[in-house]
Amino acid sequence: MKKGKLKKIMIKLQLLYSNRKNNSNIMKSIIKKRNNTTEEEHLDKIVNKGTNIYVEKGFSVYNGHHNIQLGSNIFLGDVLINAGDDKGKIVIDDYVNIGHRVLVLARNHDYCHFNRERWDITTEKPIHIKEGVWIGSGSIILGNVTIGKFSVVGAGSVVTKDVPDYTIVVGNPAKKIKKISPK
């Protein structure tokens, strides 16, 4: 390889590295700002909400406070919600109980793109968690999902498809193991 060509490649690599470093610093400042927001401040930023909503230390909204609707009588452990800006609407109905370290992710990055585009291009799909749902600790709820009334998501499950009313699902991906009979 010629010396001039090698030098051009080195300059391009340095530019790519410096941009990556700059992007990293931008991300660090965004995360620091979000980490300095208290649980109550995150809850207060959600405009569409009912009453008697309890959040634990660690509850946060990564993006889309305006895109979240909460019912009443809800328990949210140290949940992370990412609703997005537009189509990633998240609705959580009354009497929902969500355990510790649960991720509710209506927004995602588009894996069909590469490099910087993969960071920049996102997709958003709605999530609806219906009345009386119980979501076990460590679960992940992905976009384009409805969890039916009084259903249970077992701890550590990854919900990628709709869950019917009165159903228990577990696993990765979450699968139906039992139907619940209302008493």
Residue, then its C-alpha position, 0 to 999 in steps of 0.5 A: m500500500k502506498k504511503g499517501k493512501l495509508k495516511k488518508i486511511m489513518i486520517k479517516l480512522q482518526l475522524l471516525y474515532s473522534n466522532r465516536k468519542n464526541n458521541s460518547n460524551i454526548m450520551k454520557s451527559i444525557i444519561k447523567k441528566r436523566n440519572n439526576t431526575t428523581e422518581e417523583e419528577h419522572l412521574d410528575k412529567i407524565v400528564n395523563k395519569g390517574t390517582n394512587i400510583y406508587v413508584e419505587k426508587g429507580f423508576s424512570v422514563y427514558n423517553g416519551h413522558h407525553n406518550i404514557q397514560l397511567g390508570s389508577n391504583i398502580f404499583l411500579g417498581d424500579v421500572l424503566i419505560n421508553a415510550g418514544d416520541d410518536k407511535g410508541k404510546i404506552v397505556i397502563d390500565d388500573y390495578v396493574n402491578i409491575g415488579h422490580r427491574v422491568l423494562v417496558l420498551a415501545r422504542n427500539h433501534d432499527y437493526c436493518h441499518f448499520n454504523r451511525e444510522r443504527w443509532d439514529i433510526t428508531t422504530e416505535k410501536p405501542i404497548h397496552i397493559k390492561e387492567g389487573v395485570w401482574i408483571g414479574s420482576g426482570s421481565i421485558i415488554l417489547g413494542n406492538v404488544t397488548i397484555g390482556k386483562f388480569s394476565v400474569v407475566g412470570a419473572g424474567s419473561v420477554v413478551t414479544k406477542d400479545v397475551p390473551d386475557y386471564t393467561i399466565v405466560v413465562g419464558n423467553p419468548a413468553k409462552k402461555i402455560k395456563k389460563i386463569s379462571p376468574k372467581 
